[in-house]
Amino acid sequence: MTATAETTGQSSPDQLRTAMVEALRSSGAIRTDEVAAALLAVPRHVFAPEVPVAEAYEPERALVTKRDGHGLAVSSVSAARIQAQMLEQADVRPGMRVLEVGSGGYNAALLAELVGPEGEVVTVDIDPFVTDRAEKCLAEAGYERVRVVLADGSGPLEGGPFDRIVVTVGAWDLPPAWTGALVEGGTITVPLRMHGLTRSITFRREGERLVSVSATVSGFVKIQGTDAHDEFLVLPRGTKEIGLRFDELERPDTSRLGGVLDTPRVEWWTGVAVGTQEPFDSLYLWLASSLPGFGLMSVDPELDTGTVAPANRMACPVIVEGGSLAYLALRKISEDPVTFEFGAHGFGPEGGPLAALINTEVRKWDRDHRTGSGPVFTAQPIGTPNDELPDGLVVDKTHVRLTISWP
């Protein structure tokens, strides 16, 4: 007798897939029947043969398929929750022509389900390991109709124009090839990095402009090729204990930060409270778009001496001016319910004023934007005159001028 999922007491792939979809519906990641049907149809485990079948269907699990020489992930099957959210954002419909930048196979199969037999899906990746793997997995799962292309997804793109472009790698810029490959009114959904913060943004093409229609928090492995971009890292103590990362072309002068963390720490508090289950990701974007000298602070937990106590040790807003810095902080103010208060810590001769500046912007966010819809992102070709840009923070990338506008 052959052992089956029923006889061994284990869940079958179909049962695991159903449970995953139900969990994603409950969490709000899946909002439409079309996306649910696509996720129910595609055997995710076929695209993740390196892990046990049950692990392939864990909604929050990203499945790394390749690492670089430093052990960093350079290719993965993203968490099902992230993929479901992006598919909902992209609003892919039957008969559409869709381009995926950054391959892996699974997401392309989901797109193939959404466009149906009358539509077309092209998936492109710069890494032959990734495209070979994707082609093999797609064939095994029965999606030979997806066209897999080995190419730099930032360069000229074959087969356009497309109704939708879905970028499944973290991008710092928006290459002109992407806008040029879109039909007028078409959309591109892309995990875009601004000041180190990544948001999955759906932009609609309006002539040469791209204007956002939705945005959500997400994270992806970085894009490779001609549009790869590395952050600028500063180690104020000369060790990896505390790092400051600056992500844009224009960044503050950090040459005078030596010894700044050996000065007394000042603390300022806002009176603005937050509960343990309350998201405040829009605060980080607000601070990035309102504070000069913005970057992100990280602390290595194995080397942490307690000198700094940022609100988030992995990526916390920090600002730098001359030989001073300040960062966002949290302190517990209530046990029942557990509640924290936002504040800021400062170091250096101007650490106090910088901390006060952070707190001023936290209060503005609390008053004007905490419960709002978030900012609108507009991307226009680099060199667009200022008088043609919407009001807001202008961030110059290599290819586009990105404006972050808060209603």
QUIRACOR-V917407 format. One record per residue. N is the residue number from 1. SS is DSSP state (A for helix, B for strand, O for the rest). PHI is phi in whole degrees, 0 to 359 (NA if undefined). Layout:
N	SS	PHI
N	SS	PHI
This chain:
1	O	NA
2	O	277
3	O	290
4	O	235
5	A	301
6	A	291
7	A	285
8	A	269
9	O	81
10	O	268
11	O	285
12	O	281
13	A	306
14	A	297
15	A	294
16	A	296
17	A	295
18	A	297
19	A	296
20	A	298
21	A	295
22	A	298
23	A	295
24	A	291
25	A	294
26	A	297
27	A	281
28	O	92
29	O	293
30	O	260
31	O	241
32	O	237
33	A	295
34	A	295
35	A	292
36	A	300
37	A	296
38	A	296
39	A	292
40	A	287
41	A	277
42	O	269
43	O	285
44	A	302
45	A	295
46	A	296
47	A	268
48	O	221
49	O	291
50	O	283
51	O	238
52	O	303
53	A	305
54	A	299
55	A	293
56	A	297
57	O	255
58	O	285
59	O	302
60	O	261
61	O	265
62	O	270
63	B	250
64	B	290
65	B	248
66	B	202
67	B	237
68	O	273
69	O	295
70	O	262
71	O	84
72	O	276
73	B	292
74	B	243
75	B	206
76	B	200
77	B	268
78	O	297
79	O	303
80	A	301
81	A	298
82	A	296
83	A	295
84	A	297
85	A	299
86	A	294
87	A	295
88	A	296
89	A	298
90	A	290
91	O	54
92	O	282
93	O	236
94	O	303
95	O	86
96	O	283
97	B	256
98	B	234
99	B	250
100	B	251
101	B	255
102	O	100
103	O	261
104	O	184
105	O	104
106	A	298
107	A	295
108	A	296
109	A	294
110	A	298
111	A	297
112	A	298
113	A	296
114	A	288
115	A	279
116	O	75
117	O	294
118	O	272
119	O	266
120	B	216
121	B	233
122	B	242
123	B	241
124	B	232
125	B	210
126	O	276
127	O	258
128	A	298
129	A	301
130	A	291
131	A	291
132	A	298
133	A	294
134	A	297
135	A	298
136	A	294
137	A	293
138	A	297
139	A	295
140	A	295
141	A	273
142	O	90
143	O	242
144	O	297
145	O	289
146	O	288
147	B	267
148	B	258
149	B	236
150	B	270
151	O	190
152	O	284
153	O	294
154	O	272
155	O	266
156	O	304
157	O	244
158	O	277
159	O	89
160	O	282
161	O	281
162	B	247
163	B	283
164	B	221
165	B	237
166	B	239
167	B	260
168	B	249
169	B	228
170	B	290
171	B	247
172	O	261
173	O	224
174	O	238
175	O	300
176	A	299
177	A	298
178	A	290
179	A	298
180	A	295
181	O	272
182	B	265
183	B	290
184	B	300
185	B	86
186	B	287
187	B	234
188	B	236
189	B	252
190	B	216
191	B	283
192	B	254
193	B	261
194	B	227
195	O	53
196	O	86
197	B	259
198	B	255
199	B	229
200	B	281
201	B	245
202	B	261
203	B	256
204	B	256
205	B	283
206	B	232
207	O	67
208	O	270
209	B	263
210	B	241
211	B	238
212	B	290
213	B	241
214	B	198
215	B	205
216	B	212
217	B	291
218	O	200
219	O	208
220	O	219
221	O	297
222	B	289
223	O	294
224	O	250
225	O	100
226	O	294
227	O	255
228	O	294
229	O	213
230	O	256
231	O	286
232	B	265
233	B	255
234	B	239
235	O	247
236	O	298
237	O	257
238	O	79
239	O	237
240	O	276
241	O	301
242	B	232
243	B	238
244	B	243
245	B	242
246	B	236
247	O	249
248	O	258
249	O	296
250	O	265
251	O	223
252	O	289
253	O	287
254	O	251
255	O	290
256	O	253
257	O	275
258	O	303
259	O	83
260	A	298
261	A	279
262	A	267
263	O	275
264	O	298
265	O	270
266	B	255
267	B	232
268	B	232
269	B	234
270	B	257
271	B	82
272	B	266
273	B	253
274	B	213
275	B	274
276	O	293
277	O	259
278	O	267
279	O	288
280	O	219
281	A	297
282	A	294
283	A	298
284	A	299
285	A	295
286	A	299
287	A	297
288	A	297
289	A	267
290	A	237
291	O	251
292	O	285
293	O	68
294	B	283
295	B	207
296	B	235
297	B	260
298	B	228
299	B	232
300	O	285
301	O	297
302	O	280
303	O	248
304	O	297
305	O	259
306	O	84
307	O	298
308	O	243
309	O	222
310	O	289
311	O	299
312	O	218
313	O	283
314	O	272
315	O	197
316	B	240
317	B	305
318	B	219
319	B	233
320	B	231
321	B	214
322	O	59
323	O	261
324	B	228
325	B	211
326	B	211
327	B	218
328	B	290
329	B	226
330	B	226
331	B	223
332	B	285
333	B	238
334	B	206
335	B	262
336	O	219
337	O	282
338	B	294
339	B	223
340	B	239
341	B	243
342	B	283
343	B	200
344	B	209
345	B	248
346	B	233
347	B	227
348	O	92
349	O	300
350	O	252
351	A	298
352	A	296
353	A	300
354	A	293
355	A	297
356	A	296
357	A	295
358	A	302
359	A	296
360	A	300
361	A	287
362	A	298
363	A	293
364	A	297
365	A	300
366	A	298
367	A	282
368	A	249
369	O	228
370	O	300
371	O	252
372	O	277
373	O	275
374	O	90
375	O	280
376	B	257
377	B	253
378	B	235
379	B	245
380	B	229
381	B	305
382	O	302
383	O	97
384	O	301
385	O	300
386	A	302
387	A	287
388	A	258
389	O	264
390	O	292
391	O	293
392	O	145
393	B	288
394	B	257
395	B	243
396	B	274
397	O	268
398	O	284
399	O	256
400	B	229
401	B	260
402	B	261
403	B	250
404	B	251
405	B	244
406	O	257
407	O	291
